[in-house]
Amino acid sequence: MSGERKLFVILLNGEPYKGEIPAENAYVLCCDGAYSWAKGKVRIDENLGDFDSLFETPVPAPLEKFPAEKDETDGELAVSRALDMGATDLVFYGGFGGREDHFLGNLHLLYKAKEAGAATACLVGNGVQIILCGEGAQGFSCKRGQTISLLPFGGDAHIIEMRGLKYAPKDLRLCYGSTRGISNLTADEGEFSFRVNKGHVLVIINEEVV
């Protein structure tokens, strides 16, 4: 298997993302109504979905129009498309806000990507990002005083070797159904890190410094 990394940006029809979207080295997939907020903001390589939320013809023209009555959301269609094209890194924008069921479903899209072998899967919103981590060492750049929450996803999780956080036990067991892991703080400028010994962990990083 080649070691080449392939970054895919997926634009979703939730709360419009206000910041810049770096996509110079990415393939950009735009889902249905996300075109309304993303056009002119970022280069779009492919539009896809059932287009039941868009009342104009997107550019570029869709390769295929999917039926409105289907099992997958437009976001899941985009993830499957990205994975079929060899995606190793997926970043989602526009996945917050809107309907709560779609937001929760978007978290499952992170899981779908990781289970398929993606190296990274991240949901970026206005002032917050959520990264799903599997087993192994994890490190994130940060400012001192940011709020960080660590939550298990899909089952219990076990974290060891925590560094750069105010609360950094050597052995942290996160039980599915418990809120332990919410509202930690970065203790250092630069980076915080940990190792996932078991399970999947949602890392929620708030940009605001307290």
Helices and strands as residue ranges (DSSP letters): E 7-11, E 26-31, G 32-34, H 35-38, E 46-48, H 74-84, E 89-93, H 100-115, E 120-125, E 128-133, E 136-142, E 146-152, E 157-163, E 171-174, E 184-185, E 190-198, E 201-209
